[in-house]
Amino acid sequence: MHIIILETFVNNEMETAEGGIFKTQFISDEDLKWLKNDLEKNNLPSIVCVHFGVAEDEMKGNWWFESCPETALLGNKKELKEILKDDKNLLAVFSGHQHWTKKIIEDRIPYYVVGSMTENINNDGIPDGVYFIVEFDGEKLNVIEKHIRL
């Protein structure tokens, strides 16, 4: 298995806003170039992890991001998805930041968004405690949603 964890860069030119610490974060051009080259050389099943959301998501009903959906998603998600959609070994992309848990499929790629361990989508003080167990049997990826109950 080939696991890739991408670093995000803050665009410090943008002001802070309600619903997010920074307006948007990006994968650097250098890292996008590295990723493209890395995936072209890789022949193992792979997953990609990144903090900010990558799949299209309107944020309707999201307490944190409905009024400012651009703060929930990666600033250059389109460029990243252009690289990912051509990779035949990619099993899934994992992200967080959006404070809810869901699976979105785009261009045959499953995008798993994991919610928060310490908060929940309603911001009512009750931790969601969500996490994924990810199993790979050599052919198929199995993602199981679990919750820690306090």
C-alpha positions as CSV (number, residue, x, y, z in Angstrom):
1,M,0.0,0.0,0.0
2,H,1.2,3.5,-0.9
3,I,0.0,6.1,1.6
4,I,0.4,9.8,0.8
5,I,-0.2,12.6,3.3
6,L,-0.3,16.0,1.7
7,E,0.7,19.2,3.6
8,T,-1.4,22.3,3.1
9,F,-0.1,25.9,2.9
10,V,-2.0,28.8,4.4
11,N,-2.7,31.7,2.2
12,N,-1.7,34.4,4.7
13,E,-2.9,37.2,2.3
14,M,-6.5,36.4,3.2
15,E,-8.2,37.7,6.3
16,T,-9.7,35.4,9.0
17,A,-13.4,35.0,8.8
18,E,-16.3,33.6,10.8
19,G,-16.5,29.8,10.2
20,G,-12.8,29.2,9.7
21,I,-9.4,30.2,11.0
22,F,-8.0,30.9,7.6
23,K,-10.0,31.6,4.4
24,T,-8.4,28.9,2.4
25,Q,-5.5,26.6,2.3
26,F,-3.7,25.1,-0.7
27,I,-1.4,22.3,-1.8
28,S,1.7,24.0,-3.1
29,D,2.5,23.9,-6.8
30,E,5.8,22.1,-5.9
31,D,3.8,19.4,-4.0
32,L,1.3,19.0,-6.8
33,K,4.2,18.4,-9.2
34,W,5.8,15.9,-6.7
35,L,2.4,14.1,-6.3
36,K,1.9,13.7,-10.1
37,N,5.4,12.3,-10.5
38,D,5.0,10.1,-7.4
39,L,1.7,8.6,-8.6
40,E,3.1,8.0,-12.1
41,K,5.9,5.9,-10.7
42,N,3.8,4.1,-8.1
43,N,2.3,0.7,-8.9
44,L,0.9,-0.1,-5.5
45,P,-2.7,0.5,-4.3
46,S,-2.7,4.0,-2.8
47,I,-4.7,6.4,-0.6
48,V,-4.2,10.1,-0.2
49,C,-4.8,12.1,3.0
50,V,-5.2,15.8,3.2
51,H,-6.7,18.0,5.9
52,F,-9.1,20.2,3.9
53,G,-12.0,18.8,1.8
54,V,-11.4,17.9,-1.8
55,A,-14.7,16.7,-3.1
56,E,-17.4,19.1,-4.1
57,D,-19.7,19.7,-1.1
58,E,-22.2,22.6,-0.8
59,M,-22.0,22.8,3.0
60,K,-25.8,23.1,3.3
61,G,-26.8,22.6,6.9
62,N,-23.2,22.7,8.1
63,W,-23.1,24.9,11.2
64,W,-19.4,25.7,10.6
65,F,-19.3,26.4,6.9
66,E,-22.7,27.0,5.4
67,S,-22.2,30.8,5.3
68,C,-18.6,30.5,4.1
69,P,-18.2,27.2,2.1
70,E,-14.9,28.2,0.6
71,T,-13.3,27.9,4.0
72,A,-14.1,24.2,4.2
73,L,-12.5,23.1,1.0
74,L,-9.0,23.0,-0.4
75,G,-8.3,26.2,-2.4
76,N,-6.9,24.3,-5.4
77,K,-9.0,21.2,-5.2
78,K,-9.6,21.2,-8.9
79,E,-5.8,21.0,-9.7
80,L,-5.5,18.2,-7.2
81,K,-8.4,16.2,-8.6
82,E,-7.0,16.5,-12.1
83,I,-3.9,14.6,-10.9
84,L,-5.9,12.1,-8.9
85,K,-8.5,11.1,-11.5
86,D,-5.9,9.7,-13.8
87,D,-4.4,7.4,-11.2
88,K,-5.6,3.8,-11.7
89,N,-4.1,2.7,-8.3
90,L,-5.9,5.2,-6.2
91,L,-8.4,3.6,-3.8
92,A,-9.6,6.6,-1.8
93,V,-9.0,10.1,-0.6
94,F,-9.4,11.0,3.1
95,S,-9.9,14.5,4.5
96,G,-11.4,16.2,7.5
97,H,-12.0,19.8,8.5
98,Q,-15.6,20.0,7.5
99,H,-16.9,18.7,10.9
100,W,-19.2,16.1,9.4
101,T,-18.7,12.6,8.1
102,K,-19.7,11.5,4.6
103,K,-18.6,9.7,1.5
104,I,-18.7,11.5,-1.8
105,I,-17.8,9.8,-5.1
106,E,-16.4,11.9,-8.0
107,D,-14.7,10.5,-11.1
108,R,-14.9,6.9,-9.6
109,I,-12.9,8.1,-6.6
110,P,-14.4,7.7,-3.1
111,Y,-13.7,10.8,-1.0
112,Y,-14.2,10.1,2.7
113,V,-14.7,13.1,5.0
114,V,-14.3,12.3,8.7
115,G,-16.0,14.6,11.2
116,S,-14.6,15.8,14.5
117,M,-13.4,13.8,17.5
118,T,-14.1,16.6,19.9
119,E,-17.1,18.5,18.4
120,N,-20.1,17.7,16.3
121,I,-21.9,19.3,13.3
122,N,-24.5,20.9,15.6
123,N,-21.9,22.6,17.8
124,D,-24.0,21.6,20.8
125,G,-21.1,20.6,23.1
126,I,-21.5,16.9,22.6
127,P,-18.4,15.4,21.0
128,D,-19.1,13.2,17.9
129,G,-16.0,11.1,18.6
130,V,-15.9,9.9,15.1
131,Y,-13.0,7.9,13.5
132,F,-12.5,5.5,10.6
133,I,-11.2,2.0,10.7
134,V,-9.6,1.4,7.3
135,E,-9.0,-2.2,6.2
136,F,-7.3,-3.4,3.0
137,D,-7.3,-7.0,2.0
138,G,-5.0,-6.6,-0.9
139,E,-7.8,-5.9,-3.3
140,K,-10.6,-4.0,-1.6
141,L,-10.7,-1.1,0.8
142,N,-13.2,-1.3,3.6
143,V,-13.9,1.9,5.6
144,I,-15.8,1.5,8.8
145,E,-17.2,4.5,10.7
146,K,-16.9,4.3,14.5
147,H,-17.7,6.6,17.4
148,I,-16.1,6.9,20.8
149,R,-18.9,7.5,23.4
150,L,-17.9,9.6,26.4
